[in-house]
Structures are given as structure tokens and as C-alpha cells.
Amino acid sequence: MNPPRIHITGASGSGVSTLGRALAQATGAVQLDTDAFYWLPVKPDFSAKRPVEDRLRLLHEAFEAAGASGWILSGSISDWGAPMVPLFDRVIFLRTPEAIRMERLKAREIARYGQDAIAPGGERHDTYVEFLDWAANYDVGTVAGRNLARHEEFLAGLACPVLRLDGSQPTEALVAQVLAAVTRQA
């Protein structure tokens, strides 16, 4: 198998990062997450966007640094990442039912910040509620940014193979499906 150059995308909470980590472990590739390039490392987290030219430069440097190991890019690149699309050998799109995504996101936010921080009156409560509202509207696309319609438009314009998977399946099953698809392509 050639070194992977795979982009995994889907709604927040669909399992994109989890699958990215598992695929990187299975293939020896470097796992990269778009949030590390999109957001500046400031407090509070996820509050300041990095300029697009810096995102692209850092992402390109990370791809180069991965070298012969290959890379798995998890997350959403939207329009800002268009210059990177020709580098993808394959794109994986995870589609996960909203109820599952929302439960995952709630558990992730509690693990990340603690129950007290996101509870009413907590320091992150307002941000937490806004984030969940944004994530819940992915399928209907009523909130700007990442949504199903934008992802479908992105996928339709790709020249590389697209593998659509059900993100509610166990991670091990998803990894097996990706590896089988990559092996068939080789």
C-alpha cells in the first residue's frame, strides 16, 4: 500500500477524528486534525481563527513532514483548504445520525471542560449551548459554516475516490472498510 493521503470529513461528532486516529495507527501514517490548523492556540479554546494563508502554510508543512509515512487529515477544510484538495488520494465522508452525534459531542465537552464549566452559570455554558445548536443544525444547514449541503457540494467536485461510511458503526469496522477500499484501489 502506498503511503496514505486521506482526508476524512463529516459533521462534528460524526467520528472523523476518532477514525483518523485509528487509521493512522493502523497504517503508520501521521494523523492531522484541521482544528490544529484552523484555530489559533489561545484561551479560550476555539475562539480565534488563524489567517487562511497561515493555515495553508502549516498544513503544507505538516504534509511534507509526514513524508513517506503518509497522512490522515481529519476534519473539515471547507473553502479555505481548496489548494490542498489535489493532494488527496481519497476522501472519506462519515455520516452519523444527529442523535448519536449530539450525545458524542456532549460527552466530549464534559470530558474536555468538566461538567461544572458547561452547566448553567458555568464559564463555558453559553459557548457550549451555541456549539451544540450549531452542530444540531448540520443536516438542515440553517447555520453558516459546516453543513451537509456544503459537504455534498465539496464531495461532488472531487476528482479522487470518495468513500461514504456510516459513522455509527464501530471504529474497527470503519477502519477495515477503509483499508479494504484502499487495497482495492492499489
PAKETOR-241316 format. One line per field, with one value per residue (C-alpha): chain; x, y, z; residue number from 1. Coordinates in Angstrom, 3 decimals, decimal comma. Layout:
BEGIN
chain A  ...
px X  ...
py Y  ...
pz Z  ...
n NUM  ...
***
This chain:
BEGIN
chain A  A  A  A  A  A  A  A  A  A  A  A  A  A  A  A  A  A  A  A  A  A  A  A  A  A  A  A  A  A  A  A  A  A  A  A  A  A  A  A  A  A  A  A  A  A  A  A  A  A  A  A  A  A  A  A  A  A  A  A  A  A  A  A  A  A  A  A  A  A  A  A  A  A  A  A  A  A  A  A  A  A  A  A  A  A  A  A  A  A  A  A  A  A  A  A  A  A  A  A  A  A  A  A  A  A  A  A  A  A  A  A  A  A  A  A  A  A  A  A  A  A  A  A  A  A  A  A  A  A  A  A  A  A  A  A  A  A  A  A  A  A  A  A  A  A  A  A  A  A  A  A  A  A  A  A  A  A  A  A  A  A  A  A  A  A  A  A  A  A  A  A  A  A  A  A  A  A  A  A  A  A  A  A  A  A
px 0,000  1,293  1,589  -1,959  -3,002  -6,545  -8,969  -11,807  -14,712  -18,243  -20,342  -18,933  -19,385  -19,588  -16,381  -14,000  -11,164  -11,640  -11,438  -8,434  -6,516  -7,421  -6,438  -3,159  -2,411  -3,345  -1,261  1,620  0,547  0,631  -2,767  -3,537  -6,651  -7,914  -8,741  -5,000  -4,571  -7,840  -7,739  -5,031  -3,721  -5,307  -7,588  -10,458  -10,090  -11,610  -12,076  -9,612  -9,220  -5,797  -5,401  -6,048  -2,547  -1,062  -3,409  -2,370  1,332  1,211  -0,843  1,547  4,494  2,755  2,127  5,795  6,955  4,835  6,935  6,896  4,627  1,703  -1,023  -4,633  -6,305  -9,395  -11,946  -13,405  -11,365  -14,293  -13,326  -10,130  -8,443  -9,187  -5,476  -4,861  -7,577  -5,348  -3,082  -5,832  -5,745  -9,134  -11,795  -13,877  -17,222  -18,755  -22,481  -23,792  -27,337  -27,855  -28,846  -25,589  -23,522  -25,092  -24,512  -20,872  -20,425  -21,970  -19,687  -16,649  -17,382  -17,808  -14,520  -12,734  -14,019  -15,813  -19,497  -19,331  -17,883  -20,687  -23,578  -25,887  -23,870  -20,597  -17,810  -18,358  -22,110  -23,026  -20,300  -21,391  -25,045  -24,073  -21,801  -24,470  -27,029  -24,600  -23,826  -27,518  -28,250  -25,715  -28,276  -30,631  -27,868  -29,514  -26,287  -23,314  -20,223  -20,035  -23,286  -24,477  -25,233  -21,738  -20,156  -22,177  -21,085  -17,446  -17,677  -19,308  -16,358  -13,633  -11,550  -10,346  -12,442  -14,945  -15,867  -19,123  -19,392  -21,885  -20,199  -22,407  -20,518  -17,703  -14,360  -12,738  -15,335  -14,787  -11,007  -11,499  -13,764  -11,258  -8,324  -10,306  -11,188  -7,583  -6,336  -8,856  -7,705  -3,984
py 0,000  3,473  5,987  7,204  10,752  10,603  13,312  12,305  14,694  14,850  16,618  17,496  14,431  12,018  10,214  11,865  12,423  9,009  7,285  9,435  8,349  4,687  4,776  6,486  3,768  1,008  2,438  4,167  7,461  10,798  11,920  15,610  17,442  20,521  22,246  22,450  24,488  26,447  27,772  29,799  28,234  30,800  30,749  30,280  27,392  27,731  31,480  32,937  31,807  31,559  33,518  31,322  31,751  30,556  27,557  26,509  27,008  24,982  22,241  22,010  21,815  19,022  17,064  17,462  16,427  13,258  12,181  8,509  7,693  9,449  11,346  11,201  14,636  14,664  17,464  19,961  22,170  23,940  26,522  27,602  24,260  24,085  24,312  21,054  19,013  17,852  16,172  13,813  10,213  9,553  11,324  9,529  11,043  9,927  10,367  9,806  10,261  13,530  11,875  9,906  12,944  15,102  12,518  12,200  15,972  16,369  13,650  15,214  18,682  17,284  15,363  18,402  21,135  19,433  19,326  22,472  24,605  23,774  23,692  26,727  29,512  27,812  29,711  27,835  27,357  29,937  28,706  25,105  25,871  27,802  24,969  22,302  24,430  24,869  21,122  20,140  22,179  20,354  18,271  21,164  23,682  26,644  27,791  29,183  27,042  23,288  21,669  18,728  20,753  22,268  18,853  17,346  20,187  19,642  15,874  16,314  18,380  15,892  14,031  11,399  8,478  9,212  6,531  7,159  5,389  5,155  6,815  4,965  1,732  0,615  2,251  -1,116  -1,866  1,538  1,030  -2,366  -0,821  1,942  -0,467  -2,768  0,163  1,394  -2,132  -2,496  0,825  -0,090
pz 0,000  -0,886  1,934  2,568  1,758  3,057  4,141  6,475  6,865  8,219  10,799  14,178  16,376  13,436  14,444  11,990  14,498  16,088  12,702  11,764  14,857  14,314  10,633  11,449  13,980  11,516  8,663  10,437  8,867  10,672  11,950  11,459  12,629  10,803  14,103  14,837  11,653  11,685  15,261  16,943  20,189  22,515  25,536  25,486  23,050  19,579  19,893  17,361  13,763  12,180  8,911  5,864  4,421  7,727  7,835  4,345  5,026  8,239  6,642  3,693  6,114  8,041  4,831  3,883  7,358  7,187  4,212  3,340  6,305  4,654  6,443  7,511  7,673  9,900  9,965  7,573  5,255  3,619  1,029  2,777  2,105  -1,628  -2,595  -0,682  -2,418  -5,330  -2,762  -1,559  -2,783  -1,202  0,839  3,434  4,355  7,645  8,016  11,523  12,830  14,708  17,999  18,117  17,133  19,824  22,569  21,493  21,479  24,941  26,332  24,615  26,009  29,531  29,208  27,795  30,138  33,020  33,917  36,056  33,232  30,795  33,285  33,512  35,123  34,193  32,444  29,158  29,299  26,638  24,284  24,888  24,077  20,917  19,794  20,290  18,437  15,543  15,454  15,647  12,516  10,333  8,418  7,684  7,007  8,699  10,378  8,462  8,181  8,057  6,967  4,898  1,758  1,755  2,303  -0,557  -2,829  -1,808  -2,395  -5,808  -7,025  -6,075  -8,651  -6,156  -4,891  -2,129  0,378  2,261  5,590  8,447  11,418  13,890  13,150  15,485  14,700  13,992  11,316  9,716  9,643  7,984  5,331  4,571  4,367  2,062  -0,222  -0,316  -1,086  -3,938  -5,391  -5,284
n 1  2  3  4  5  6  7  8  9  10  11  12  13  14  15  16  17  18  19  20  21  22  23  24  25  26  27  28  29  30  31  32  33  34  35  36  37  38  39  40  41  42  43  44  45  46  47  48  49  50  51  52  53  54  55  56  57  58  59  60  61  62  63  64  65  66  67  68  69  70  71  72  73  74  75  76  77  78  79  80  81  82  83  84  85  86  87  88  89  90  91  92  93  94  95  96  97  98  99  100  101  102  103  104  105  106  107  108  109  110  111  112  113  114  115  116  117  118  119  120  121  122  123  124  125  126  127  128  129  130  131  132  133  134  135  136  137  138  139  140  141  142  143  144  145  146  147  148  149  150  151  152  153  154  155  156  157  158  159  160  161  162  163  164  165  166  167  168  169  170  171  172  173  174  175  176  177  178  179  180  181  182  183  184  185  186
***
